[in-house]
Amino acid sequence: MKKIDVRFLLMGIFFLLYGFVRRSPFIIVAGGAFLIYSFFSKSMVEPKKNFFKPELRLKSKKVKETRSDKKGRKK
């Protein structure tokens, strides 16, 4: 299992047991959903690239001008 699968499995077991103790159907359903997701997440397709998160761009390699080049140039 992947690390995320184990995490969701543990969360599902916790919410399922907590829902039985509290007798809350919403928490039981949430725990069941986590359990189901933990088993089926392996076969899910990898998410697409996030277009809203900017990527780090490396500065382009520009030729640095030396001081002697700057002084020698005329405008």
DSSP file (Angstrom, degrees, kcal/mol; ACC not computed):
  #  RESIDUE AA STRUCTURE BP1 BP2  ACC     N-H-->O    O-->H-N    N-H-->O    O-->H-N    TCO  KAPPA ALPHA  PHI   PSI    X-CA   Y-CA   Z-CA
    1    1 A M              0   0    0      0, 0.0     2,-0.1     0, 0.0    38,-0.0   0.000 360.0 360.0 360.0 150.1    0.0    0.0    0.0
    2    2 A K     >  -     0   0    0      1,-0.1     4,-1.7     4,-0.0     5,-0.2  -0.359 360.0-107.5 -78.0 166.7    1.1    3.6   -0.6
    3    3 A K  H  > S+     0   0    0      1,-0.2     4,-1.9     2,-0.2     5,-0.1   0.896 120.0  51.8 -63.5 -40.1    1.5    5.9    2.4
    4    4 A I  H  > S+     0   0    0      1,-0.2     4,-2.3     2,-0.2    -1,-0.2   0.840 105.2  56.8 -67.7 -31.7   -1.6    7.8    1.5
    5    5 A D  H  > S+     0   0    0      2,-0.2     4,-2.2     1,-0.2    -1,-0.2   0.916 107.4  47.2 -65.1 -42.8   -3.6    4.6    1.4
    6    6 A V  H  X S+     0   0    0     -4,-1.7     4,-2.6     2,-0.2     5,-0.2   0.897 110.7  52.8 -66.0 -39.8   -2.6    3.7    5.0
    7    7 A R  H  X S+     0   0    0     -4,-1.9     4,-2.3     1,-0.2    -2,-0.2   0.935 112.2  43.8 -61.6 -46.6   -3.4    7.2    6.2
    8    8 A F  H  X S+     0   0    0     -4,-2.3     4,-2.4     2,-0.2    -1,-0.2   0.847 111.5  55.0 -68.8 -32.4   -6.9    7.1    4.7
    9    9 A L  H  X S+     0   0    0     -4,-2.2     4,-2.3     2,-0.2    -2,-0.2   0.932 110.4  45.1 -64.0 -45.7   -7.5    3.5    6.0
   10   10 A L  H  X S+     0   0    0     -4,-2.6     4,-2.4     2,-0.2    -2,-0.2   0.893 113.2  50.3 -65.7 -39.6   -6.6    4.6    9.5
   11   11 A M  H  X S+     0   0    0     -4,-2.3     4,-2.7    -5,-0.2     5,-0.2   0.903 110.5  50.6 -64.2 -39.8   -8.8    7.7    9.2
   12   12 A G  H  X S+     0   0    0     -4,-2.4     4,-2.3     2,-0.2    -2,-0.2   0.913 111.1  47.3 -65.1 -43.0  -11.7    5.6    7.9
   13   13 A I  H  X S+     0   0    0     -4,-2.3     4,-2.5     2,-0.2     5,-0.2   0.919 113.3  49.5 -64.1 -42.5  -11.4    3.1   10.8
   14   14 A F  H  X S+     0   0    0     -4,-2.4     4,-2.8     1,-0.2     5,-0.2   0.951 114.0  43.5 -61.1 -50.0  -11.3    5.9   13.3
   15   15 A F  H  X S+     0   0    0     -4,-2.7     4,-2.3     2,-0.2    16,-0.3   0.861 113.1  52.8 -66.7 -34.9  -14.3    7.8   11.9
   16   16 A L  H  X S+     0   0    0     -4,-2.3     4,-1.8    -5,-0.2    -1,-0.2   0.943 113.9  41.7 -65.5 -47.4  -16.3    4.5   11.6
   17   17 A L  H  X S+     0   0    0     -4,-2.5     4,-2.1     2,-0.2    -2,-0.2   0.910 115.5  50.3 -65.9 -41.6  -15.6    3.5   15.2
   18   18 A Y  H  X S+     0   0    0     -4,-2.8     4,-2.6    -5,-0.2    -1,-0.2   0.872 109.1  52.6 -64.1 -36.6  -16.2    7.1   16.4
   19   19 A G  H  X>S+     0   0    0     -4,-2.3     5,-1.8     8,-0.2     4,-1.2   0.873 108.7  49.3 -67.2 -36.6  -19.5    7.2   14.5
   20   20 A F  H  <5S+     0   0    0     -4,-1.8    -2,-0.2     3,-0.2    -1,-0.2   0.885 112.9  47.6 -67.7 -38.2  -20.7    3.9   16.1
   21   21 A V  H  <5S+     0   0    0     -4,-2.1    -2,-0.2     1,-0.2    -1,-0.2   0.927 120.1  37.3 -67.6 -44.6  -19.8    5.3   19.6
   22   22 A R  H  <5S-     0   0    0     -4,-2.6    -1,-0.2    -5,-0.2    -2,-0.2   0.595 103.2-132.3 -82.3 -11.3  -21.6    8.6   18.9
   23   23 A R  T  <5 +     0   0    0     -4,-1.2    -3,-0.2     1,-0.2    -4,-0.1   0.908  53.6 150.5  57.0  45.2  -24.4    7.0   16.9
   24   24 A S     >< -     0   0    0     -5,-1.8     4,-1.8    -6,-0.2    -1,-0.2  -0.929  38.3-161.0-110.5 115.7  -24.0    9.6   14.2
   25   25 A P  H  > S+     0   0    0      0, 0.0     4,-2.3     0, 0.0     5,-0.2   0.831  90.3  58.0 -65.8 -30.3  -24.9    8.4   10.7
   26   26 A F  H  > S+     0   0    0      2,-0.2     4,-2.2     1,-0.2     5,-0.1   0.925 108.0  45.0 -65.6 -43.2  -22.9   11.2    9.1
   27   27 A I  H  > S+     0   0    0      2,-0.2     4,-2.4     1,-0.2    -8,-0.2   0.865 111.9  53.1 -69.1 -35.2  -19.6   10.2   10.8
   28   28 A I  H  X S+     0   0    0     -4,-1.8     4,-2.3    -9,-0.2    -1,-0.2   0.915 110.3  47.5 -64.4 -42.1  -20.3    6.6    9.9
   29   29 A V  H  X S+     0   0    0     -4,-2.3     4,-2.4     2,-0.2    -2,-0.2   0.901 111.4  50.9 -65.3 -40.4  -20.8    7.5    6.2
   30   30 A A  H  X S+     0   0    0     -4,-2.2     4,-2.2     2,-0.2    -2,-0.2   0.913 110.6  49.0 -64.0 -41.7  -17.6    9.6    6.3
   31   31 A G  H  X S+     0   0    0     -4,-2.4     4,-2.1   -16,-0.3    -2,-0.2   0.902 111.3  49.5 -64.1 -40.9  -15.6    6.7    7.8
   32   32 A G  H  X S+     0   0    0     -4,-2.3     4,-2.6     2,-0.2    -1,-0.2   0.884 109.0  52.9 -64.0 -38.3  -17.0    4.3    5.2
   33   33 A A  H  X S+     0   0    0     -4,-2.4     4,-2.5     1,-0.2    -2,-0.2   0.907 108.9  49.2 -64.8 -40.9  -16.1    6.8    2.4
   34   34 A F  H  X S+     0   0    0     -4,-2.2     4,-2.2     2,-0.2    -1,-0.2   0.905 111.4  50.0 -63.6 -40.5  -12.5    7.0    3.7
   35   35 A L  H  X S+     0   0    0     -4,-2.1     4,-1.2     2,-0.2    -2,-0.2   0.931 112.0  46.8 -63.4 -45.2  -12.3    3.2    3.8
   36   36 A I  H >X S+     0   0    0     -4,-2.6     4,-1.9     1,-0.2     3,-0.5   0.921 112.8  49.9 -62.7 -44.0  -13.6    2.8    0.3
   37   37 A Y  H 3X S+     0   0    0     -4,-2.5     4,-1.7     1,-0.2    -1,-0.2   0.878 104.4  58.7 -63.1 -37.0  -11.2    5.5   -1.0
   38   38 A S  H 3< S+     0   0    0     -4,-2.2    -1,-0.2     1,-0.2     4,-0.2   0.815 111.9  40.5 -65.2 -28.3   -8.2    3.8    0.7
   39   39 A F  H << S+     0   0    0     -4,-1.2     3,-0.3    -3,-0.5    -1,-0.2   0.807 121.3  40.0 -87.9 -31.3   -8.8    0.6   -1.3
   40   40 A F  H >< S+     0   0    0     -4,-1.9     3,-0.5     1,-0.2     4,-0.4   0.514  90.5  86.4 -96.4  -4.7   -9.7    2.2   -4.6
   41   41 A S  G >< S+     0   0    0     -4,-1.7     3,-0.5     1,-0.2    -1,-0.2   0.754  80.6  64.7 -70.2 -21.7   -7.2    5.0   -4.7
   42   42 A K  G 3  S+     0   0    0     -3,-0.3    -1,-0.2     1,-0.2    -2,-0.1   0.895 103.9  45.4 -65.0 -38.8   -4.5    2.7   -6.2
   43   43 A S  G <  S+     0   0    0     -3,-0.5    -1,-0.2    -4,-0.2    -2,-0.2   0.513  91.2 107.7 -85.6  -3.3   -6.4    2.3   -9.4
   44   44 A M  S <  S-     0   0    0     -3,-0.5     2,-0.2    -4,-0.4    -3,-0.0  -0.406  77.7-105.0 -74.8 152.7   -7.3    5.9   -9.8
   45   45 A V        -     0   0    0      1,-0.1    -1,-0.1    -2,-0.1     3,-0.1  -0.481  40.2 -99.3 -75.6 144.8   -5.6    8.0  -12.5
   46   46 A E        -     0   0    0     -2,-0.2    -1,-0.1     1,-0.1     0, 0.0  -0.364  48.2-101.5 -60.8 141.9   -2.9   10.4  -11.4
   47   47 A P        -     0   0    0      0, 0.0    -1,-0.1     0, 0.0     3,-0.1  -0.289  38.6-107.4 -66.4 152.6   -4.2   14.0  -11.2
   48   48 A K        -     0   0    0      1,-0.2     2,-0.1    -3,-0.1     3,-0.0  -0.219  49.7 -72.5 -73.4 169.2   -3.5   16.4  -14.0
   49   49 A K        -     0   0    0      1,-0.1     2,-0.7     2,-0.0    -1,-0.2  -0.389  49.3-117.5 -63.9 135.7   -1.0   19.2  -13.7
   50   50 A N        -     0   0    0      1,-0.2     3,-0.5    -3,-0.1    -1,-0.1  -0.678  26.4-170.9 -79.4 113.1   -2.3   22.0  -11.5
   51   51 A F  S    S+     0   0    0     -2,-0.7    -1,-0.2     1,-0.2    -2,-0.0   0.705  81.3  59.6 -78.1 -19.7   -2.5   25.1  -13.8
   52   52 A F  S    S+     0   0    0      2,-0.1    -1,-0.2    -3,-0.1    -2,-0.1   0.638  88.8  79.6 -85.6 -14.3   -3.2   27.4  -10.9
   53   53 A K  S    S-     0   0    0     -3,-0.5    -1,-0.0     1,-0.0     2,-0.0  -0.840  83.1-132.4 -95.7 116.2    0.1   26.7   -9.0
   54   54 A P        -     0   0    0      0, 0.0     2,-0.3     0, 0.0    -2,-0.1  -0.357  16.1-131.4 -69.5 146.6    3.0   28.6  -10.6
   55   55 A E        -     0   0    0      1,-0.0     2,-0.5    -2,-0.0     0, 0.0  -0.639  23.9-105.5 -93.0 153.3    6.1   26.7  -11.4
   56   56 A L        -     0   0    0     -2,-0.3     2,-0.5     1,-0.0    -1,-0.0  -0.663  35.4-156.8 -77.3 128.2    9.5   27.9  -10.4
   57   57 A R        -     0   0    0     -2,-0.5     2,-0.2     3,-0.0     3,-0.1  -0.917  11.1-132.4-109.4 129.8   11.3   29.2  -13.5
   58   58 A L        -     0   0    0     -2,-0.5     3,-0.1     1,-0.1     2,-0.1  -0.532  34.7 -98.2 -76.6 145.5   15.1   29.3  -13.5
   59   59 A K        -     0   0    0     -2,-0.2    -1,-0.1     1,-0.1     2,-0.0  -0.368  44.4-106.7 -63.6 139.6   16.6   32.6  -14.6
   60   60 A S        -     0   0    0      1,-0.1     2,-1.3    -3,-0.1    -1,-0.1  -0.346  34.8-104.8 -67.5 149.7   17.7   32.4  -18.2
   61   61 A K        +     0   0    0     -3,-0.1     2,-0.3    -2,-0.0    -1,-0.1  -0.623  48.7 177.9 -80.6  98.2   21.4   32.2  -18.8
   62   62 A K        -     0   0    0     -2,-1.3     2,-0.6     1,-0.0    -3,-0.0  -0.765  36.4-108.7-100.1 147.5   22.3   35.7  -20.0
   63   63 A V        -     0   0    0     -2,-0.3     2,-0.3     1,-0.1    -2,-0.0  -0.636  35.6-133.1 -75.3 120.6   25.8   36.7  -20.8
   64   64 A K        -     0   0    0     -2,-0.6     2,-0.4     1,-0.1    -1,-0.1  -0.589  15.8-133.1 -78.8 133.5   26.9   39.0  -18.0
   65   65 A E        -     0   0    0     -2,-0.3     2,-0.1     1,-0.0    -1,-0.1  -0.670  16.2-134.7 -86.0 137.7   28.5   42.1  -19.2
   66   66 A T     >  -     0   0    0     -2,-0.4     4,-1.7     1,-0.1     3,-0.3  -0.414  25.5-107.1 -83.3 167.2   31.7   43.1  -17.6
   67   67 A R  H  > S+     0   0    0      1,-0.2     4,-2.2     2,-0.2     5,-0.2   0.849 119.7  56.8 -65.1 -32.8   32.4   46.7  -16.5
   68   68 A S  H  > S+     0   0    0      1,-0.2     4,-1.7     2,-0.2    -1,-0.2   0.873 105.7  50.8 -68.4 -33.9   34.9   47.2  -19.3
   69   69 A D  H  > S+     0   0    0     -3,-0.3     4,-0.9     2,-0.2    -1,-0.2   0.885 110.2  49.7 -68.0 -37.2   32.2   46.2  -21.9
   70   70 A K  H  < S+     0   0    0     -4,-1.7     3,-0.3     1,-0.2    -2,-0.2   0.887 112.1  47.1 -69.4 -37.9   29.8   48.7  -20.4
   71   71 A K  H  < S+     0   0    0     -4,-2.2    -1,-0.2     1,-0.2    -2,-0.2   0.849 109.4  54.2 -71.2 -33.6   32.3   51.5  -20.4
   72   72 A G  H  < S+     0   0    0     -4,-1.7    -1,-0.2    -5,-0.2     2,-0.2   0.699  90.8  91.1 -76.3 -19.1   33.4   50.8  -24.0
   73   73 A R     <  -     0   0    0     -4,-0.9     2,-0.4    -3,-0.3    -4,-0.0  -0.505  62.7-151.8 -80.4 145.3   30.0   51.0  -25.5
   74   74 A K              0   0    0     -2,-0.2    -2,-0.1     1,-0.1    -3,-0.0  -0.911 360.0 360.0-115.0 146.0   28.5   54.2  -26.8
   75   75 A K              0   0    0     -2,-0.4    -1,-0.1     0, 0.0    -2,-0.0   0.453 360.0 360.0 -84.8 360.0   24.9   55.0  -26.9
